[in-house]
Amino acid sequence: MATLEKIEFIKIPKVRIIGRQVSHSMEAGVENPVPALWEDSFDDGSVEKLKKLPLVIEGCTIGWMGDFDGSILSI
């Protein structure tokens, strides 16, 4: 299991968020679509394209999840 070793909170300038969105139900028995989203993102070259974009904070990438009512998951 991963352990959080360091966390920093900083103010960043206005930025554009670029990524993909997938909807997912939290109901029992519903397959998690996130692994397939990651696989597709690597297979179609999206991850490599994103890695070539300039970073606002050097060495930093951001993951985000929102609307945790089970309707939207964004990465």
PDB file of N, CA, C, O and CB in Angstrom:
ATOM      1  N   MET A   1       0.842  -1.183   0.000  1.00  0.00           N
ATOM      2  CA  MET A   1       0.000   0.000   0.000  1.00  0.00           C
ATOM      3  C   MET A   1       0.885   1.242   0.000  1.00  0.00           C
ATOM      4  O   MET A   1       1.886   1.298   0.713  1.00  0.00           O
ATOM      5  CB  MET A   1      -0.957   0.000   1.219  1.00  0.00           C
ATOM      6  N   ALA A   2       0.512   2.232  -0.800  1.00  0.00           N
ATOM      7  CA  ALA A   2       1.262   3.483  -0.889  1.00  0.00           C
ATOM      8  C   ALA A   2       1.069   4.320   0.377  1.00  0.00           C
ATOM      9  O   ALA A   2       0.017   4.275   1.015  1.00  0.00           O
ATOM     10  CB  ALA A   2       0.825   4.285  -2.131  1.00  0.00           C
ATOM     11  N   THR A   3       2.096   5.074   0.720  1.00  0.00           N
ATOM     12  CA  THR A   3       2.054   5.951   1.883  1.00  0.00           C
ATOM     13  C   THR A   3       2.375   7.371   1.444  1.00  0.00           C
ATOM     14  O   THR A   3       3.357   7.595   0.736  1.00  0.00           O
ATOM     15  CB  THR A   3       3.044   5.474   2.980  1.00  0.00           C
ATOM     16  N   LEU A   4       1.562   8.323   1.855  1.00  0.00           N
ATOM     17  CA  LEU A   4       1.831   9.727   1.564  1.00  0.00           C
ATOM     18  C   LEU A   4       2.988  10.174   2.436  1.00  0.00           C
ATOM     19  O   LEU A   4       2.908  10.130   3.664  1.00  0.00           O
ATOM     20  CB  LEU A   4       0.568  10.616   1.805  1.00  0.00           C
ATOM     21  N   GLU A   5       4.071  10.606   1.790  1.00  0.00           N
ATOM     22  CA  GLU A   5       5.256  11.018   2.533  1.00  0.00           C
ATOM     23  C   GLU A   5       5.431  12.520   2.593  1.00  0.00           C
ATOM     24  O   GLU A   5       6.056  13.041   3.517  1.00  0.00           O
ATOM     25  CB  GLU A   5       6.471  10.405   1.928  1.00  0.00           C
ATOM     26  N   LYS A   6       4.878  13.224   1.604  1.00  0.00           N
ATOM     27  CA  LYS A   6       5.044  14.672   1.573  1.00  0.00           C
ATOM     28  C   LYS A   6       3.864  15.271   0.829  1.00  0.00           C
ATOM     29  O   LYS A   6       3.411  14.723  -0.176  1.00  0.00           O
ATOM     30  CB  LYS A   6       6.393  15.078   0.905  1.00  0.00           C
ATOM     31  N   ILE A   7       3.370  16.393   1.323  1.00  0.00           N
ATOM     32  CA  ILE A   7       2.303  17.110   0.632  1.00  0.00           C
ATOM     33  C   ILE A   7       2.578  18.602   0.766  1.00  0.00           C
ATOM     34  O   ILE A   7       2.953  19.080   1.837  1.00  0.00           O
ATOM     35  CB  ILE A   7       0.891  16.739   1.209  1.00  0.00           C
ATOM     36  N   GLU A   8       2.389  19.333  -0.331  1.00  0.00           N
ATOM     37  CA  GLU A   8       2.571  20.777  -0.327  1.00  0.00           C
ATOM     38  C   GLU A   8       1.346  21.415  -0.951  1.00  0.00           C
ATOM     39  O   GLU A   8       0.775  20.874  -1.898  1.00  0.00           O
ATOM     40  CB  GLU A   8       3.864  21.189  -1.087  1.00  0.00           C
ATOM     41  N   PHE A   9       0.941  22.552  -0.432  1.00  0.00           N
ATOM     42  CA  PHE A   9      -0.138  23.329  -1.011  1.00  0.00           C
ATOM     43  C   PHE A   9       0.460  24.626  -1.507  1.00  0.00           C
ATOM     44  O   PHE A   9       1.081  25.366  -0.744  1.00  0.00           O
ATOM     45  CB  PHE A   9      -1.287  23.582   0.016  1.00  0.00           C
ATOM     46  N   ILE A  10       0.271  24.901  -2.785  1.00  0.00           N
ATOM     47  CA  ILE A  10       0.820  26.122  -3.373  1.00  0.00           C
ATOM     48  C   ILE A  10      -0.248  26.773  -4.241  1.00  0.00           C
ATOM     49  O   ILE A  10      -1.170  26.106  -4.712  1.00  0.00           O
ATOM     50  CB  ILE A  10       2.104  25.820  -4.207  1.00  0.00           C
ATOM     51  N   LYS A  11      -0.118  28.077  -4.448  1.00  0.00           N
ATOM     52  CA  LYS A  11      -0.999  28.783  -5.370  1.00  0.00           C
ATOM     53  C   LYS A  11      -0.394  28.694  -6.757  1.00  0.00           C
ATOM     54  O   LYS A  11       0.804  28.899  -6.948  1.00  0.00           O
ATOM     55  CB  LYS A  11      -1.207  30.270  -4.941  1.00  0.00           C
ATOM     56  N   ILE A  12      -1.250  28.382  -7.721  1.00  0.00           N
ATOM     57  CA  ILE A  12      -0.774  28.313  -9.092  1.00  0.00           C
ATOM     58  C   ILE A  12      -1.530  29.349  -9.922  1.00  0.00           C
ATOM     59  O   ILE A  12      -2.635  29.755  -9.563  1.00  0.00           O
ATOM     60  CB  ILE A  12      -0.955  26.880  -9.680  1.00  0.00           C
ATOM     61  N   PRO A  13      -0.925  29.773 -11.035  1.00  0.00           N
ATOM     62  CA  PRO A  13      -1.603  30.745 -11.896  1.00  0.00           C
ATOM     63  C   PRO A  13      -2.789  30.088 -12.591  1.00  0.00           C
ATOM     64  O   PRO A  13      -2.975  28.874 -12.509  1.00  0.00           O
ATOM     65  CB  PRO A  13      -0.625  31.332 -12.939  1.00  0.00           C
ATOM     66  N   LYS A  14      -3.586  30.900 -13.276  1.00  0.00           N
ATOM     67  CA  LYS A  14      -4.673  30.346 -14.073  1.00  0.00           C
ATOM     68  C   LYS A  14      -4.078  29.392 -15.095  1.00  0.00           C
ATOM     69  O   LYS A  14      -3.104  29.723 -15.771  1.00  0.00           O
ATOM     70  CB  LYS A  14      -5.499  31.472 -14.770  1.00  0.00           C
ATOM     71  N   VAL A  15      -4.661  28.218 -15.204  1.00  0.00           N
ATOM     72  CA  VAL A  15      -4.147  27.195 -16.118  1.00  0.00           C
ATOM     73  C   VAL A  15      -5.302  26.550 -16.866  1.00  0.00           C
ATOM     74  O   VAL A  15      -6.466  26.701 -16.496  1.00  0.00           O
ATOM     75  CB  VAL A  15      -3.333  26.124 -15.352  1.00  0.00           C
ATOM     76  N   ARG A  16      -4.966  25.847 -17.899  1.00  0.00           N
ATOM     77  CA  ARG A  16      -5.938  25.051 -18.639  1.00  0.00           C
ATOM     78  C   ARG A  16      -5.727  23.590 -18.232  1.00  0.00           C
ATOM     79  O   ARG A  16      -4.607  23.079 -18.268  1.00  0.00           O
ATOM     80  CB  ARG A  16      -5.786  25.250 -20.205  1.00  0.00           C
ATOM     81  N   ILE A  17      -6.804  22.938 -17.850  1.00  0.00           N
ATOM     82  CA  ILE A  17      -6.741  21.523 -17.492  1.00  0.00           C
ATOM     83  C   ILE A  17      -7.016  20.716 -18.748  1.00  0.00           C
ATOM     84  O   ILE A  17      -8.027  20.927 -19.417  1.00  0.00           O
ATOM     85  CB  ILE A  17      -7.760  21.167 -16.354  1.00  0.00           C
ATOM     86  N   ILE A  18      -6.120  19.792 -19.070  1.00  0.00           N
ATOM     87  CA  ILE A  18      -6.275  18.940 -20.238  1.00  0.00           C
ATOM     88  C   ILE A  18      -6.310  17.501 -19.758  1.00  0.00           C
ATOM     89  O   ILE A  18      -5.415  17.059 -19.038  1.00  0.00           O
ATOM     90  CB  ILE A  18      -5.126  19.166 -21.273  1.00  0.00           C
ATOM     91  N   GLY A  19      -7.321  16.784 -20.147  1.00  0.00           N
ATOM     92  CA  GLY A  19      -7.418  15.401 -19.719  1.00  0.00           C
ATOM     93  C   GLY A  19      -8.620  14.719 -20.313  1.00  0.00           C
ATOM     94  O   GLY A  19      -9.174  15.163 -21.318  1.00  0.00           O
ATOM     95  N   ARG A  20      -9.018  13.633 -19.681  1.00  0.00           N
ATOM     96  CA  ARG A  20     -10.156  12.850 -20.139  1.00  0.00           C
ATOM     97  C   ARG A  20     -11.125  12.653 -18.986  1.00  0.00           C
ATOM     98  O   ARG A  20     -10.761  12.740 -17.814  1.00  0.00           O
ATOM     99  CB  ARG A  20      -9.699  11.488 -20.711  1.00  0.00           C
ATOM    100  N   GLN A  21     -12.345  12.392 -19.351  1.00  0.00           N
ATOM    101  CA  GLN A  21     -13.386  12.182 -18.348  1.00  0.00           C
ATOM    102  C   GLN A  21     -14.063  10.847 -18.604  1.00  0.00           C
ATOM    103  O   GLN A  21     -14.257  10.445 -19.751  1.00  0.00           O
ATOM    104  CB  GLN A  21     -14.422  13.336 -18.367  1.00  0.00           C
ATOM    105  N   VAL A  22     -14.419  10.169 -17.530  1.00  0.00           N
ATOM    106  CA  VAL A  22     -15.176   8.936 -17.644  1.00  0.00           C
ATOM    107  C   VAL A  22     -16.231   8.928 -16.542  1.00  0.00           C
ATOM    108  O   VAL A  22     -15.949   9.294 -15.400  1.00  0.00           O
ATOM    109  CB  VAL A  22     -14.242   7.683 -17.549  1.00  0.00           C
ATOM    110  N   SER A  23     -17.430   8.516 -16.887  1.00  0.00           N
ATOM    111  CA  SER A  23     -18.493   8.395 -15.887  1.00  0.00           C
ATOM    112  C   SER A  23     -18.521   6.972 -15.371  1.00  0.00           C
ATOM    113  O   SER A  23     -18.249   6.019 -16.102  1.00  0.00           O
ATOM    114  CB  SER A  23     -19.875   8.793 -16.479  1.00  0.00           C
ATOM    115  N   HIS A  24     -18.854   6.846 -14.103  1.00  0.00           N
ATOM    116  CA  HIS A  24     -18.824   5.524 -13.481  1.00  0.00           C
ATOM    117  C   HIS A  24     -19.856   5.457 -12.371  1.00  0.00           C
ATOM    118  O   HIS A  24     -19.973   6.383 -11.568  1.00  0.00           O
ATOM    119  CB  HIS A  24     -17.419   5.202 -12.933  1.00  0.00           C
ATOM    120  N   SER A  25     -20.586   4.388 -12.325  1.00  0.00           N
ATOM    121  CA  SER A  25     -21.565   4.166 -11.266  1.00  0.00           C
ATOM    122  C   SER A  25     -20.884   3.497 -10.081  1.00  0.00           C
ATOM    123  O   SER A  25     -19.999   2.659 -10.256  1.00  0.00           O
ATOM    124  CB  SER A  25     -22.751   3.305 -11.775  1.00  0.00           C
ATOM    125  N   MET A  26     -21.290   3.861  -8.900  1.00  0.00           N
ATOM    126  CA  MET A  26     -20.747   3.246  -7.689  1.00  0.00           C
ATOM    127  C   MET A  26     -21.586   2.038  -7.256  1.00  0.00           C
ATOM    128  O   MET A  26     -21.363   1.476  -6.183  1.00  0.00           O
ATOM    129  CB  MET A  26     -20.682   4.278  -6.552  1.00  0.00           C
ATOM    130  N   GLU A  27     -22.537   1.649  -8.083  1.00  0.00           N
ATOM    131  CA  GLU A  27     -23.388   0.504  -7.772  1.00  0.00           C
ATOM    132  C   GLU A  27     -22.558  -0.778  -7.742  1.00  0.00           C
ATOM    133  O   GLU A  27     -21.589  -0.912  -8.488  1.00  0.00           O
ATOM    134  CB  GLU A  27     -24.532   0.381  -8.801  1.00  0.00           C
ATOM    135  N   ALA A  28     -22.937  -1.707  -6.887  1.00  0.00           N
ATOM    136  CA  ALA A  28     -22.251  -2.993  -6.786  1.00  0.00           C
ATOM    137  C   ALA A  28     -22.353  -3.738  -8.113  1.00  0.00           C
ATOM    138  O   ALA A  28     -23.390  -3.715  -8.774  1.00  0.00           O
ATOM    139  CB  ALA A  28     -22.843  -3.844  -5.636  1.00  0.00           C
ATOM    140  N   GLY A  29     -21.267  -4.395  -8.487  1.00  0.00           N
ATOM    141  CA  GLY A  29     -21.263  -5.209  -9.692  1.00  0.00           C
ATOM    142  C   GLY A  29     -20.986  -4.465 -10.982  1.00  0.00           C
ATOM    143  O   GLY A  29     -20.897  -5.092 -12.038  1.00  0.00           O
ATOM    144  N   VAL A  30     -20.846  -3.139 -10.933  1.00  0.00           N
ATOM    145  CA  VAL A  30     -20.557  -2.360 -12.134  1.00  0.00           C
ATOM    146  C   VAL A  30     -19.045  -2.350 -12.340  1.00  0.00           C
ATOM    147  O   VAL A  30     -18.285  -2.055 -11.418  1.00  0.00           O
ATOM    148  CB  VAL A  30     -21.125  -0.899 -12.019  1.00  0.00           C
ATOM    149  N   GLU A  31     -18.617  -2.674 -13.561  1.00  0.00           N
ATOM    150  CA  GLU A  31     -17.186  -2.728 -13.856  1.00  0.00           C
ATOM    151  C   GLU A  31     -16.563  -1.336 -13.820  1.00  0.00           C
ATOM    152  O   GLU A  31     -17.142  -0.381 -14.337  1.00  0.00           O
ATOM    153  CB  GLU A  31     -16.948  -3.375 -15.223  1.00  0.00           C
ATOM    154  N   ASN A  32     -15.391  -1.221 -13.215  1.00  0.00           N
ATOM    155  CA  ASN A  32     -14.646   0.028 -13.121  1.00  0.00           C
ATOM    156  C   ASN A  32     -14.043   0.357 -14.491  1.00  0.00           C
ATOM    157  O   ASN A  32     -13.226  -0.417 -14.989  1.00  0.00           O
ATOM    158  CB  ASN A  32     -13.533  -0.069 -12.030  1.00  0.00           C
ATOM    159  N   PRO A  33     -14.420   1.480 -15.115  1.00  0.00           N
ATOM    160  CA  PRO A  33     -13.913   1.816 -16.441  1.00  0.00           C
ATOM    161  C   PRO A  33     -12.536   2.487 -16.437  1.00  0.00           C
ATOM    162  O   PRO A  33     -11.956   2.695 -17.502  1.00  0.00           O
ATOM    163  CB  PRO A  33     -14.888   2.708 -17.126  1.00  0.00           C
ATOM    164  N   VAL A  34     -12.015   2.823 -15.280  1.00  0.00           N
ATOM    165  CA  VAL A  34     -10.761   3.583 -15.215  1.00  0.00           C
ATOM    166  C   VAL A  34      -9.568   2.808 -15.773  1.00  0.00           C
ATOM    167  O   VAL A  34      -8.799   3.389 -16.539  1.00  0.00           O
ATOM    168  CB  VAL A  34     -10.476   3.980 -13.781  1.00  0.00           C
ATOM    169  N   PRO A  35      -9.365   1.523 -15.435  1.00  0.00           N
ATOM    170  CA  PRO A  35      -8.225   0.820 -16.036  1.00  0.00           C
ATOM    171  C   PRO A  35      -8.250   0.823 -17.570  1.00  0.00           C
ATOM    172  O   PRO A  35      -7.206   0.976 -18.204  1.00  0.00           O
ATOM    173  CB  PRO A  35      -8.194  -0.608 -15.540  1.00  0.00           C
ATOM    174  N   ALA A  36      -9.426   0.657 -18.163  1.00  0.00           N
ATOM    175  CA  ALA A  36      -9.521   0.687 -19.630  1.00  0.00           C
ATOM    176  C   ALA A  36      -9.220   2.085 -20.166  1.00  0.00           C
ATOM    177  O   ALA A  36      -8.626   2.222 -21.235  1.00  0.00           O
ATOM    178  CB  ALA A  36     -10.923   0.235 -20.091  1.00  0.00           C
ATOM    179  N   LEU A  37      -9.623   3.121 -19.434  1.00  0.00           N
ATOM    180  CA  LEU A  37      -9.324   4.495 -19.841  1.00  0.00           C
ATOM    181  C   LEU A  37      -7.812   4.717 -19.877  1.00  0.00           C
ATOM    182  O   LEU A  37      -7.284   5.292 -20.828  1.00  0.00           O
ATOM    183  CB  LEU A  37      -9.996   5.508 -18.882  1.00  0.00           C
ATOM    184  N   TRP A  38      -7.119   4.252 -18.824  1.00  0.00           N
ATOM    185  CA  TRP A  38      -5.658   4.386 -18.804  1.00  0.00           C
ATOM    186  C   TRP A  38      -5.025   3.604 -19.951  1.00  0.00           C
ATOM    187  O   TRP A  38      -4.126   4.107 -20.625  1.00  0.00           O
ATOM    188  CB  TRP A  38      -5.091   3.902 -17.457  1.00  0.00           C
ATOM    189  N   GLU A  39      -5.489   2.381 -20.173  1.00  0.00           N
ATOM    190  CA  GLU A  39      -4.931   1.559 -21.251  1.00  0.00           C
ATOM    191  C   GLU A  39      -5.125   2.247 -22.605  1.00  0.00           C
ATOM    192  O   GLU A  39      -4.197   2.315 -23.410  1.00  0.00           O
ATOM    193  CB  GLU A  39      -5.588   0.158 -21.261  1.00  0.00           C
ATOM    194  N   ASP A  40      -6.323   2.749 -22.848  1.00  0.00           N
ATOM    195  CA  ASP A  40      -6.592   3.464 -24.101  1.00  0.00           C
ATOM    196  C   ASP A  40      -5.708   4.700 -24.234  1.00  0.00           C
ATOM    197  O   ASP A  40      -5.219   5.003 -25.322  1.00  0.00           O
ATOM    198  CB  ASP A  40      -8.069   3.868 -24.180  1.00  0.00           C
ATOM    199  N   SER A  41      -5.504   5.415 -23.127  1.00  0.00           N
ATOM    200  CA  SER A  41      -4.706   6.645 -23.148  1.00  0.00           C
ATOM    201  C   SER A  41      -3.246   6.363 -23.470  1.00  0.00           C
ATOM    202  O   SER A  41      -2.592   7.169 -24.132  1.00  0.00           O
ATOM    203  CB  SER A  41      -4.808   7.365 -21.807  1.00  0.00           C
ATOM    204  N   PHE A  42      -2.728   5.231 -23.011  1.00  0.00           N
ATOM    205  CA  PHE A  42      -1.357   4.854 -23.363  1.00  0.00           C
ATOM    206  C   PHE A  42      -1.297   4.340 -24.794  1.00  0.00           C
ATOM    207  O   PHE A  42      -0.377   4.679 -25.539  1.00  0.00           O
ATOM    208  CB  PHE A  42      -0.820   3.788 -22.392  1.00  0.00           C
ATOM    209  N   ASP A  43      -2.275   3.520 -25.182  1.00  0.00           N
ATOM    210  CA  ASP A  43      -2.266   2.918 -26.518  1.00  0.00           C
ATOM    211  C   ASP A  43      -2.416   3.929 -27.636  1.00  0.00           C
ATOM    212  O   ASP A  43      -1.784   3.779 -28.682  1.00  0.00           O
ATOM    213  CB  ASP A  43      -3.360   1.906 -26.625  1.00  0.00           C
ATOM    214  N   ASP A  44      -3.236   4.958 -27.448  1.00  0.00           N
ATOM    215  CA  ASP A  44      -3.462   5.918 -28.538  1.00  0.00           C
ATOM    216  C   ASP A  44      -2.474   7.082 -28.534  1.00  0.00           C
ATOM    217  O   ASP A  44      -2.579   7.984 -29.364  1.00  0.00           O
ATOM    218  CB  ASP A  44      -4.867   6.462 -28.453  1.00  0.00           C
ATOM    219  N   GLY A  45      -1.508   7.069 -27.600  1.00  0.00           N
ATOM    220  CA  GLY A  45      -0.472   8.099 -27.569  1.00  0.00           C
ATOM    221  C   GLY A  45      -0.826   9.347 -26.773  1.00  0.00           C
ATOM    222  O   GLY A  45      -0.028  10.283 -26.711  1.00  0.00           O
ATOM    223  N   SER A  46      -2.011   9.377 -26.162  1.00  0.00           N
ATOM    224  CA  SER A  46      -2.432  10.561 -25.405  1.00  0.00           C
ATOM    225  C   SER A  46      -1.484  10.884 -24.260  1.00  0.00           C
ATOM    226  O   SER A  46      -1.166  12.051 -24.033  1.00  0.00           O
ATOM    227  CB  SER A  46      -3.832  10.360 -24.860  1.00  0.00           C
ATOM    228  N   VAL A  47      -1.033   9.875 -23.541  1.00  0.00           N
ATOM    229  CA  VAL A  47      -0.159  10.113 -22.388  1.00  0.00           C
ATOM    230  C   VAL A  47       1.155  10.731 -22.847  1.00  0.00           C
ATOM    231  O   VAL A  47       1.651  11.664 -22.216  1.00  0.00           O
ATOM    232  CB  VAL A  47       0.105   8.799 -21.617  1.00  0.00           C
ATOM    233  N   GLU A  48       1.721  10.229 -23.930  1.00  0.00           N
ATOM    234  CA  GLU A  48       2.976  10.792 -24.442  1.00  0.00           C
ATOM    235  C   GLU A  48       2.795  12.242 -24.879  1.00  0.00           C
ATOM    236  O   GLU A  48       3.672  13.073 -24.642  1.00  0.00           O
ATOM    237  CB  GLU A  48       3.497   9.954 -25.618  1.00  0.00           C
ATOM    238  N   LYS A  49       1.665  12.556 -25.515  1.00  0.00           N
ATOM    239  CA  LYS A  49       1.395  13.933 -25.921  1.00  0.00           C
ATOM    240  C   LYS A  49       1.281  14.841 -24.704  1.00  0.00           C
ATOM    241  O   LYS A  49       1.821  15.948 -24.703  1.00  0.00           O
ATOM    242  CB  LYS A  49       0.112  14.007 -26.760  1.00  0.00           C
ATOM    243  N   LEU A  50       0.581  14.382 -23.666  1.00  0.00           N
ATOM    244  CA  LEU A  50       0.428  15.191 -22.458  1.00  0.00           C
ATOM    245  C   LEU A  50       1.768  15.409 -21.757  1.00  0.00           C
ATOM    246  O   LEU A  50       2.023  16.485 -21.218  1.00  0.00           O
ATOM    247  CB  LEU A  50      -0.562  14.527 -21.499  1.00  0.00           C
ATOM    248  N   LYS A  51       2.618  14.389 -21.766  1.00  0.00           N
ATOM    249  CA  LYS A  51       3.926  14.512 -21.114  1.00  0.00           C
ATOM    250  C   LYS A  51       4.820  15.539 -21.809  1.00  0.00           C
ATOM    251  O   LYS A  51       5.758  16.052 -21.197  1.00  0.00           O
ATOM    252  CB  LYS A  51       4.625  13.156 -21.087  1.00  0.00           C
ATOM    253  N   LYS A  52       4.546  15.840 -23.062  1.00  0.00           N
ATOM    254  CA  LYS A  52       5.353  16.804 -23.813  1.00  0.00           C
ATOM    255  C   LYS A  52       4.894  18.248 -23.611  1.00  0.00           C
ATOM    256  O   LYS A  52       5.598  19.181 -23.996  1.00  0.00           O
ATOM    257  CB  LYS A  52       5.314  16.466 -25.287  1.00  0.00           C
ATOM    258  N   LEU A  53       3.720  18.437 -23.010  1.00  0.00           N
ATOM    259  CA  LEU A  53       3.229  19.794 -22.766  1.00  0.00           C
ATOM    260  C   LEU A  53       4.026  20.448 -21.633  1.00  0.00           C
ATOM    261  O   LEU A  53       4.506  19.755 -20.737  1.00  0.00           O
ATOM    262  CB  LEU A  53       1.718  19.773 -22.423  1.00  0.00           C
ATOM    263  N   PRO A  54       4.170  21.785 -21.669  1.00  0.00           N
ATOM    264  CA  PRO A  54       4.880  22.454 -20.575  1.00  0.00           C
ATOM    265  C   PRO A  54       4.106  22.318 -19.263  1.00  0.00           C
ATOM    266  O   PRO A  54       2.876  22.361 -19.243  1.00  0.00           O
ATOM    267  CB  PRO A  54       5.104  23.943 -20.909  1.00  0.00           C
ATOM    268  N   LEU A  55       4.842  22.155 -18.186  1.00  0.00           N
ATOM    269  CA  LEU A  55       4.232  22.026 -16.860  1.00  0.00           C
ATOM    270  C   LEU A  55       4.241  23.368 -16.144  1.00  0.00           C
ATOM    271  O   LEU A  55       5.193  24.138 -16.272  1.00  0.00           O
ATOM    272  CB  LEU A  55       4.972  20.965 -16.017  1.00  0.00           C
ATOM    273  N   VAL A  56       3.191  23.646 -15.398  1.00  0.00           N
ATOM    274  CA  VAL A  56       3.133  24.866 -14.594  1.00  0.00           C
ATOM    275  C   VAL A  56       4.116  24.744 -13.439  1.00  0.00           C
ATOM    276  O   VAL A  56       4.799  25.708 -13.093  1.00  0.00           O
ATOM    277  CB  VAL A  56       1.691  25.125 -14.066  1.00  0.00           C
ATOM    278  N   ILE A  57       4.185  23.568 -12.849  1.00  0.00           N
ATOM    279  CA  ILE A  57       5.104  23.292 -11.751  1.00  0.00           C
ATOM    280  C   ILE A  57       5.986  22.135 -12.204  1.00  0.00           C
ATOM    281  O   ILE A  57       5.485  21.034 -12.432  1.00  0.00           O
ATOM    282  CB  ILE A  57       4.337  22.955 -10.405  1.00  0.00           C
ATOM    283  N   GLU A  58       7.264  22.362 -12.333  1.00  0.00           N
ATOM    284  CA  GLU A  58       8.182  21.355 -12.850  1.00  0.00           C
ATOM    285  C   GLU A  58       8.056  20.033 -12.094  1.00  0.00           C
ATOM    286  O   GLU A  58       8.069  20.001 -10.863  1.00  0.00           O
ATOM    287  CB  GLU A  58       9.614  21.864 -12.771  1.00  0.00           C
ATOM    288  N   GLY A  59       7.934  18.949 -12.851  1.00  0.00           N
ATOM    289  CA  GLY A  59       7.872  17.617 -12.263  1.00  0.00           C
ATOM    290  C   GLY A  59       6.533  17.264 -11.629  1.00  0.00           C
ATOM    291  O   GLY A  59       6.426  16.245 -10.947  1.00  0.00           O
ATOM    292  N   CYS A  60       5.520  18.083 -11.840  1.00  0.00           N
ATOM    293  CA  CYS A  60       4.245  17.882 -11.155  1.00  0.00           C
ATOM    294  C   CYS A  60       3.143  17.536 -12.152  1.00  0.00           C
ATOM    295  O   CYS A  60       2.974  18.212 -13.167  1.00  0.00           O
ATOM    296  CB  CYS A  60       3.862  19.135 -10.355  1.00  0.00           C
ATOM    297  N   THR A  61       2.418  16.505 -11.857  1.00  0.00           N
ATOM    298  CA  THR A  61       1.189  16.204 -12.580  1.00  0.00           C
ATOM    299  C   THR A  61       0.070  16.151 -11.554  1.00  0.00           C
ATOM    300  O   THR A  61       0.320  15.997 -10.359  1.00  0.00           O
ATOM    301  CB  THR A  61       1.298  14.858 -13.386  1.00  0.00           C
ATOM    302  N   ILE A  62      -1.154  16.278 -12.020  1.00  0.00           N
ATOM    303  CA  ILE A  62      -2.284  16.375 -11.099  1.00  0.00           C
ATOM    304  C   ILE A  62      -3.351  15.376 -11.497  1.00  0.00           C
ATOM    305  O   ILE A  62      -3.694  15.263 -12.674  1.00  0.00           O
ATOM    306  CB  ILE A  62      -2.862  17.805 -11.079  1.00  0.00           C
ATOM    307  N   GLY A  63      -3.875  14.653 -10.524  1.00  0.00           N
ATOM    308  CA  GLY A  63      -5.047  13.815 -10.735  1.00  0.00           C
ATOM    309  C   GLY A  63      -6.205  14.455 -10.005  1.00  0.00           C
ATOM    310  O   GLY A  63      -6.018  15.042  -8.939  1.00  0.00           O
ATOM    311  N   TRP A  64      -7.396  14.351 -10.559  1.00  0.00           N
ATOM    312  CA  TRP A  64      -8.544  14.997  -9.926  1.00  0.00           C
ATOM    313  C   TRP A  64      -9.760  14.101 -10.041  1.00  0.00           C
ATOM    314  O   TRP A  64     -10.006  13.495 -11.084  1.00  0.00           O
ATOM    315  CB  TRP A  64      -8.826  16.373 -10.562  1.00  0.00           C
ATOM    316  N   MET A  65     -10.513  14.024  -8.965  1.00  0.00           N
ATOM    317  CA  MET A  65     -11.768  13.297  -8.982  1.00  0.00           C
ATOM    318  C   MET A  65     -12.822  14.224  -8.411  1.00  0.00           C
ATOM    319  O   MET A  65     -12.586  14.869  -7.389  1.00  0.00           O
ATOM    320  CB  MET A  65     -11.678  11.954  -8.176  1.00  0.00           C
ATOM    321  N   GLY A  66     -13.975  14.304  -9.045  1.00  0.00           N
ATOM    322  CA  GLY A  66     -14.994  15.210  -8.557  1.00  0.00           C
ATOM    323  C   GLY A  66     -16.379  14.619  -8.609  1.00  0.00           C
ATOM    324  O   GLY A  66     -16.587  13.528  -9.140  1.00  0.00           O
ATOM    325  N   ASP A  67     -17.321  15.345  -8.053  1.00  0.00           N
ATOM    326  CA  ASP A  67     -18.714  14.922  -8.009  1.00  0.00           C
ATOM    327  C   ASP A  67     -18.844  13.509  -7.466  1.00  0.00           C
ATOM    328  O   ASP A  67     -19.415  12.632  -8.113  1.00  0.00           O
ATOM    329  CB  ASP A  67     -19.337  15.007  -9.393  1.00  0.00           C
ATOM    330  N   PHE A  68     -18.317  13.303  -6.289  1.00  0.00           N
ATOM    331  CA  PHE A  68     -18.293  11.938  -5.743  1.00  0.00           C
ATOM    332  C   PHE A  68     -19.675  11.473  -5.285  1.00  0.00           C
ATOM    333  O   PHE A  68     -19.844  10.944  -4.187  1.00  0.00           O
ATOM    334  CB  PHE A  68     -17.316  11.859  -4.574  1.00  0.00           C
ATOM    335  N   ASP A  69     -20.636  11.685  -6.145  1.00  0.00           N
ATOM    336  CA  ASP A  69     -21.944  11.065  -5.935  1.00  0.00           C
ATOM    337  C   ASP A  69     -22.034   9.825  -6.802  1.00  0.00           C
ATOM    338  O   ASP A  69     -23.092   9.211  -6.940  1.00  0.00           O
ATOM    339  CB  ASP A  69     -23.102  12.054  -6.259  1.00  0.00           C
ATOM    340  N   GLY A  70     -20.883   9.470  -7.391  1.00  0.00           N
ATOM    341  CA  GLY A  70     -20.822   8.287  -8.227  1.00  0.00           C
ATOM    342  C   GLY A  70     -21.061   8.560  -9.690  1.00  0.00           C
ATOM    343  O   GLY A  70     -21.061   7.627 -10.492  1.00  0.00           O
ATOM    344  N   SER A  71     -21.266   9.820 -10.068  1.00  0.00           N
ATOM    345  CA  SER A  71     -21.618  10.070 -11.461  1.00  0.00           C
ATOM    346  C   SER A  71     -20.451  10.475 -12.346  1.00  0.00           C
ATOM    347  O   SER A  71     -20.492  10.212 -13.548  1.00  0.00           O
ATOM    348  CB  SER A  71     -22.648  11.123 -11.521  1.00  0.00           C
ATOM    349  N   ILE A  72     -19.397  11.111 -11.798  1.00  0.00           N
ATOM    350  CA  ILE A  72     -18.306  11.571 -12.640  1.00  0.00           C
ATOM    351  C   ILE A  72     -16.971  11.279 -11.976  1.00  0.00           C
ATOM    352  O   ILE A  72     -16.788  11.526 -10.784  1.00  0.00           O
ATOM    353  CB  ILE A  72     -18.443  13.067 -12.935  1.00  0.00           C
ATOM    354  N   LEU A  73     -16.051  10.756 -12.754  1.00  0.00           N
ATOM    355  CA  LEU A  73     -14.680  10.559 -12.308  1.00  0.00           C
ATOM    356  C   LEU A  73     -13.803  11.088 -13.416  1.00  0.00           C
ATOM    357  O   LEU A  73     -13.917  10.639 -14.556  1.00  0.00           O
ATOM    358  CB  LEU A  73     -14.364   9.048 -11.979  1.00  0.00           C
ATOM    359  N   SER A  74     -12.928  12.032 -13.113  1.00  0.00           N
ATOM    360  CA  SER A  74     -12.048  12.616 -14.121  1.00  0.00           C
ATOM    361  C   SER A  74     -10.602  12.341 -13.756  1.00  0.00           C
ATOM    362  O   SER A  74     -10.229  12.350 -12.583  1.00  0.00           O
ATOM    363  CB  SER A  74     -12.293  14.134 -14.258  1.00  0.00           C
ATOM    364  N   ILE A  75      -9.773  12.092 -14.803  1.00  0.00           N
ATOM    365  CA  ILE A  75      -8.345  11.929 -14.581  1.00  0.00           C
ATOM    366  C   ILE A  75      -7.592  12.753 -15.582  1.00  0.00           C
ATOM    367  O   ILE A  75      -6.361  12.762 -15.574  1.00  0.00           O
ATOM    368  CB  ILE A  75      -7.930  10.459 -14.670  1.00  0.00           C
TER     369      ILE A  75
END
